[in-house]
Amino acid sequence: MDHLKSQLDTTISRLKASSNLKEIQDIKVSYLGKSGAITQEMRKLSDLPNDQKKDFATNLNILKTKLTDALDSASERVSKEEVEKKLRSESIDISLPTRDSKQGKVHLISHTMDEITEIFGNMGFGIEYGPEIEDDFHNFDALNIAPDHPARQLHDTFYMQNDGELLRTHTSTVQILTMSTSTPPFKFISPGRVYRCDSDQTHTPMFHQVEGVYIDHNIDMGHLKGCLKEFLYNFFEGQDIKIRFRPHFFPFTEPSAEVDISMGESGKWLEVLGCGMVHPNVLKQVDVDPSEYQGFAFGMGVERLAMLKHGISDLRTFFEGNVNWSEKHGIDFYRIPKIIWGLGK
């Protein structure tokens, strides 16, 4: 801890002198990212004796708060400087005649979500939505996520000031809300925004996810594989892709798998979604008899699929509001998918 404190003092001095947002972001990731120094220290909590945990956590949170304040201050200062610099360089002469206006486009994320919805709608899936502010039960407990699971920690989840409230970390919460207020069979997807404490080239604190579930009599892994293969072949529109299912672990499915694709001649496998047969404990939480009903669930990141399909390397560009980027990657309105709403519920 003393070494970390000394290291942070030096880092905070760097932040005060920094004039580069990327440097500030890199510092944030190096301490607060999934493999960051403070995050690694937090993971040691579970191995400490109970009489040491409180002091360790208190001291660590003090250091984290000190760093977070310095990061926010530096980001605000540098962002303001960059905006002022940009305003000076992009001043407009209002005496000039008007130019031909450009027609707006649909954002690539919105278009990708519509594409996904259309494909699953044509396969008989309905659409369900739920709140973005949730509680521990719907986000964790009902999904068979253990009380000591790392996903519940502050370094992964945004908690609200009100006790027990949080920003949902996945749209699987809609699965619980929907199944607990109706009766099987269930067949629906739940698209929407989700939130996690992560930010770098391939992660953002807010992103989009589509989760799906199909519960009925005699549903098995074969149905799951057939469904997802059909989706991926349709989504990538006949591109030369190979698909494999790789054993994995998720608390809410058993057995579980991650789905990888290989595109073209590269031979490189890329993970695109997770899936599995819904765990009996999840069905019990929503009063569905697992001896009578079973089914599968899957979840995918919308940004990841869009990046793969359209060759985008940096996730953060989706949210920068750059007009030139939108002109290049935006979708013309006449290409909006013909979405089929509410089928198969």
C-alpha positions in Angstrom: 0.0 0.0 0.0 2.9 2.4 0.8 4.4 1.7 -2.6 1.1 2.4 -4.3 0.6 5.6 -2.3 4.1 6.8 -3.4 3.4 5.8 -7.0 0.0 7.7 -6.9 1.7 10.9 -5.7 4.0 10.9 -8.7 1.1 10.1 -11.0 -1.1 12.9 -9.7 1.8 15.3 -10.3 1.9 14.1 -13.9 -1.8 14.6 -14.2 -1.5 18.2 -13.0 1.0 18.9 -15.7 -0.6 16.9 -18.5 -2.1 18.5 -21.5 -3.1 15.3 -23.3 -6.5 13.6 -22.9 -5.0 10.3 -24.2 -2.3 10.4 -21.5 -5.0 11.0 -18.8 -7.1 8.1 -20.2 -4.1 5.8 -20.2 -3.3 6.7 -16.6 -7.0 5.9 -15.7 -6.8 2.5 -17.3 -3.5 1.7 -15.7 -5.0 2.2 -12.3 -8.7 1.6 -12.6 -9.1 -0.7 -15.6 -9.7 -4.4 -15.3 -5.9 -5.0 -14.9 -5.2 -1.7 -13.2 -3.1 -1.4 -10.1 -6.0 -0.3 -7.8 -8.3 -2.9 -9.3 -5.7 -5.6 -8.6 -5.4 -4.4 -5.0 -9.2 -4.6 -4.6 -9.2 -8.2 -5.6 -6.9 -9.0 -2.7 -9.7 -8.2 -0.3 -11.3 -11.6 -0.4 -8.0 -13.2 0.7 -7.3 -11.0 3.7 -8.3 -11.9 7.3 -11.6 -10.4 8.3 -9.9 -8.1 10.9 -7.8 -6.5 8.2 -10.4 -6.1 5.5 -11.9 -2.9 6.8 -8.7 -0.9 7.2 -7.4 -2.2 3.9 -10.6 -1.2 2.0 -10.7 2.2 3.7 -7.2 3.1 2.8 -7.6 1.8 -0.7 -10.8 3.8 -1.2 -9.0 6.9 0.0 -6.3 6.4 -2.6 -8.9 5.7 -5.3 -10.9 8.8 -4.4 -7.7 10.9 -4.5 -6.8 9.6 -8.0 -10.4 9.9 -9.3 -10.6 13.5 -8.2 -7.2 14.2 -9.9 -8.3 12.4 -13.1 -11.6 14.4 -13.2 -9.9 17.7 -12.6 -7.2 17.0 -15.3 -9.8 15.8 -17.8 -12.0 18.8 -17.2 -9.1 21.2 -17.6 -7.6 19.6 -20.7 -11.1 19.2 -22.3 -11.8 22.8 -21.8 -8.4 23.8 -23.3 -9.0 21.5 -26.3 -12.5 23.0 -26.9 -11.2 26.5 -26.7 -8.4 25.6 -29.2 -10.9 23.9 -31.5 -13.3 26.9 -31.4 -10.4 29.3 -32.3 -9.4 27.1 -35.2 -13.0 26.5 -36.5 -14.4 30.0 -36.3 -17.1 30.6 -38.9 -17.4 33.7 -41.0 -21.2 34.3 -40.7 -21.0 36.8 -43.6 -20.3 34.0 -46.1 -23.2 32.7 -48.3 -24.9 29.4 -47.2 -23.8 26.1 -48.5 -25.8 23.0 -49.5 -26.9 21.2 -46.4 -26.1 17.5 -45.9 -28.9 15.1 -45.1 -28.6 13.3 -41.8 -28.0 9.6 -41.4 -29.0 6.9 -38.9 -26.2 6.2 -36.4 -24.5 2.9 -37.0 -25.4 1.6 -33.5 -29.1 2.4 -34.0 -28.9 0.6 -37.4 -27.1 -2.4 -36.0 -29.7 -2.8 -33.2 -32.5 -2.6 -35.8 -30.7 -5.2 -37.9 -30.4 -7.6 -35.0 -34.1 -7.0 -34.0 -35.2 -7.6 -37.6 -33.4 -11.0 -37.8 -34.7 -12.3 -34.5 -38.1 -10.9 -35.2 -38.2 -12.9 -38.4 -37.3 -16.0 -36.3 -40.3 -15.4 -34.1 -38.8 -13.5 -31.1 -40.7 -10.7 -29.5 -39.2 -7.6 -28.0 -39.2 -6.7 -24.3 -37.7 -3.6 -22.6 -36.9 -2.8 -19.0 -35.6 -0.1 -16.7 -31.9 0.9 -16.8 -31.8 1.5 -13.0 -32.2 -1.9 -11.3 -31.7 -3.6 -7.9 -29.4 -6.4 -6.7 -32.1 -9.0 -7.0 -32.9 -8.5 -10.7 -29.3 -7.8 -11.8 -27.5 -10.4 -9.7 -29.5 -12.6 -7.3 -32.2 -13.9 -9.7 -29.5 -14.6 -12.3 -27.7 -17.0 -9.9 -24.8 -14.6 -9.4 -23.1 -15.3 -6.1 -22.9 -12.6 -3.4 -19.1 -12.6 -3.6 -18.9 -12.5 -7.4 -16.4 -9.9 -8.7 -19.1 -8.3 -11.0 -20.8 -6.9 -7.8 -17.7 -4.9 -6.8 -17.4 -1.1 -7.3 -14.7 -1.6 -9.9 -17.2 -3.2 -12.2 -20.7 -1.9 -11.3 -22.1 1.7 -11.0 -24.1 1.9 -7.8 -26.6 4.7 -7.1 -26.7 6.8 -3.9 -29.9 5.0 -2.9 -29.2 1.7 -1.2 -29.7 -1.3 -3.5 -30.0 0.6 -6.7 -27.5 0.3 -9.6 -27.2 0.9 -13.3 -27.9 -2.5 -14.9 -24.8 -4.3 -16.1 -26.7 -6.4 -18.7 -30.1 -6.6 -20.3 -30.6 -10.1 -18.7 -32.5 -8.2 -16.0 -35.4 -7.9 -18.5 -35.4 -11.7 -18.7 -36.3 -11.8 -15.0 -38.8 -9.0 -15.1 -40.7 -10.5 -18.1 -40.7 -14.1 -16.9 -41.8 -13.2 -13.4 -44.9 -11.4 -14.6 -46.2 -13.9 -17.2 -46.3 -17.6 -18.0 -44.2 -19.8 -20.4 -43.5 -20.3 -23.2 -41.1 -17.3 -23.5 -39.4 -16.2 -26.7 -38.1 -12.7 -26.8 -35.0 -10.4 -27.1 -34.2 -7.4 -24.9 -32.1 -4.7 -26.6 -30.9 -1.7 -24.6 -28.2 0.3 -22.9 -26.0 -1.2 -20.1 -23.3 0.2 -17.9 -20.0 -1.0 -16.5 -17.0 0.7 -14.9 -14.6 0.2 -17.8 -13.1 2.5 -20.5 -10.5 1.9 -23.1 -10.2 1.3 -26.9 -12.5 -1.7 -26.7 -14.7 -0.8 -23.7 -16.9 2.1 -22.7 -18.8 2.8 -19.5 -22.1 2.7 -21.4 -22.7 0.4 -24.3 -25.5 -1.6 -26.0 -26.5 -5.2 -25.6 -29.1 -7.6 -26.9 -30.0 -10.5 -24.7 -32.4 -13.2 -25.8 -34.2 -16.1 -24.2 -36.4 -19.0 -25.4 -38.1 -21.2 -22.8 -40.5 -24.0 -23.7 -40.9 -27.7 -23.5 -38.1 -29.9 -24.9 -35.7 -27.0 -25.9 -32.1 -28.2 -26.1 -28.6 -27.1 -27.1 -29.3 -28.0 -30.7 -32.0 -25.4 -30.9 -29.6 -22.8 -29.4 -26.8 -23.6 -32.0 -29.2 -23.5 -34.9 -30.7 -20.2 -33.8 -27.4 -18.5 -33.4 -25.9 -19.8 -36.6 -28.9 -18.6 -38.4 -28.6 -15.2 -36.8 -24.8 -14.8 -37.6 -25.1 -15.9 -41.2 -27.9 -13.4 -41.7 -26.2 -10.6 -39.8 -22.9 -10.9 -41.8 -24.9 -11.1 -45.0 -23.3 -14.2 -46.6 -19.7 -13.2 -45.8 -17.3 -16.1 -45.6 -17.5 -16.8 -41.9 -16.9 -19.9 -39.8 -18.6 -20.4 -36.4 -17.5 -22.4 -33.4 -19.0 -22.9 -29.9 -16.4 -23.0 -27.1 -17.2 -24.2 -23.6 -17.3 -21.4 -21.0 -18.9 -20.5 -17.6 -21.7 -18.1 -16.9 -23.6 -18.2 -13.5 -27.0 -18.0 -15.2 -26.6 -20.8 -17.8 -25.4 -24.4 -17.6 -23.9 -25.7 -19.9 -22.5 -22.4 -21.2 -20.6 -21.5 -24.3 -18.9 -18.5 -26.0 -19.4 -18.2 -29.8 -16.4 -17.3 -32.0 -16.4 -16.5 -35.7 -13.5 -16.5 -38.2 -13.9 -14.2 -41.2 -12.3 -14.7 -44.6 -8.9 -16.2 -44.9 -7.4 -14.7 -41.7 -8.0 -17.8 -39.6 -8.3 -15.6 -36.5 -11.1 -16.4 -34.2 -13.0 -13.6 -32.6 -15.5 -13.9 -29.7 -18.9 -12.3 -30.6 -21.4 -13.5 -27.9 -22.1 -15.8 -25.0 -24.9 -18.3 -24.6 -26.1 -21.4 -22.8 -29.0 -23.4 -21.4 -30.8 -21.4 -18.7 -29.8 -22.5 -15.3 -32.6 -24.3 -13.3 -31.9 -21.8 -10.4 -32.9 -18.9 -12.7 -36.2 -20.6 -13.7 -37.0 -21.3 -10.0 -36.5 -17.6 -9.2 -39.4 -16.7 -11.6 -41.6 -19.6 -10.5 -41.0 -21.7 -13.7 -40.7 -25.5 -13.0 -37.4 -26.6 -14.5 -38.6 -30.2 -14.6 -41.3 -29.1 -17.1 -39.6 -26.2 -19.0 -36.1 -25.5 -20.2 -34.5 -23.3 -22.7 -31.6 -21.2 -23.8 -30.4 -17.6 -23.4 -27.8 -15.6 -25.2 -26.2 -12.1 -25.0 -24.2 -10.0 -27.4 -22.6 -6.6 -27.5 -24.0 -4.4 -30.3 -20.8 -2.3 -30.6 -18.6 -5.4 -31.0 -20.8 -6.8 -33.9 -20.8 -3.4 -35.6 -17.1 -3.0 -35.3 -16.5 -6.4 -36.9 -19.0 -6.0 -39.7 -17.9 -2.4 -40.6 -14.1 -2.6 -39.9 -14.1 -0.1 -37.0 -11.1 -0.4 -34.6 -11.8 2.0 -31.8 -15.1 1.7 -29.8 -14.9 5.3 -28.5 -15.5 6.7 -32.0 -19.1 5.6 -31.8 -19.8 8.3 -29.1 -17.6 11.2 -30.1 -20.3 12.9 -32.2 -17.9 13.5 -35.1 -19.9 14.7 -38.2 -17.3 13.3 -40.6 -17.4 9.9 -38.9 -21.2 9.9 -39.1 -21.0 10.8 -42.8 -18.7 7.9 -43.4 -20.4 5.2 -41.2 -23.9 6.5 -40.9 -26.7 4.7 -42.7 -29.1 6.3 -45.2 -32.7 6.3 -44.1 -33.9 4.3 -47.0 -31.8 1.4 -45.8 -33.6 1.1 -42.4 -34.5 -2.6 -41.7 -38.2 -3.6 -41.9 -38.5 -4.5 -38.2 -41.2 -7.0 -37.2 -42.5 -6.1 -33.7 -43.8 -8.4 -31.0 -43.9 -11.7 -32.8 -43.5 -15.0 -31.0 -44.1 -13.7 -27.4 
